[in-house]
């Protein structure tokens, strides 16, 4: 039986709660035995199964100290959810290979999740706003990715 949007919200929020607490074992309990976990663009590619995702989560938690995740949008399908959120915290390790120096960090993050009928995550694809992260962790000026109303075609 398909999960409802409300059930998927509870499952996603539980997953995020474990992530904000740096609880690797807790996060892994949300993944199905055959779960695919893919941080898109990461050099090591996707992992398969909770134990193979452990190293990824341990590294992420060593590099980033999350304070909160603010959900911006959620879209639902049959046992799938797309979540756009704002991640807020500090760069305490070396995220993306840049020295974090305990700097504050904010970036958008997109999750595309699939669940089995029991509520376990069978697929987690994650896209990070790499340009924004890089701009905050280097001395380079921030990249202005904002489009004018004219460029978006919304000019009045």
C-alpha positions, 0 to 999 in steps of 0.5 A: 500500500502506498504511503501518504504524504503525511507518512512520508513527512514523518519518515523524512523528518525522522531521517533529518532528526538523526542527521542533525544529531550526527547519529549515524546508527539512527540514520542507517535504521531509516535505510532499506537493506538494498538502499541506494545512497547517492550524493550527486557529484561525489567522487566515490559515487553511490553506495548500496545498503546501509553499511556501505553508506556508513562511511559517507555519513561519518565523513559528512558528520565530521565535516558539517555540524548541522544546526537545523534544516528548514524545509522549503518545498516538498513534492510527493508521488507514489512512495517518493518525495522530493524535498528542497531544504535550507541546511544551516550549520557550521563547517567544522571539518573539511567539506568538499576539501576546503578547510571549514574553520568552524565557519557558518554555512548555509546552502540549499539541498535537494533530496529525491527519496523513494520508500518501500511500503514499510517506510524504509528509504530505498533510494536517496539522491542528494544534490548540494548547492556546490557554488554556494558552499564553495563561495562560503569556504573560500576567499573567492567572492560569492557567485551571483546566480540571481537572475533579473526579472527580465532574464526570468521572463517575469518582468512586468 
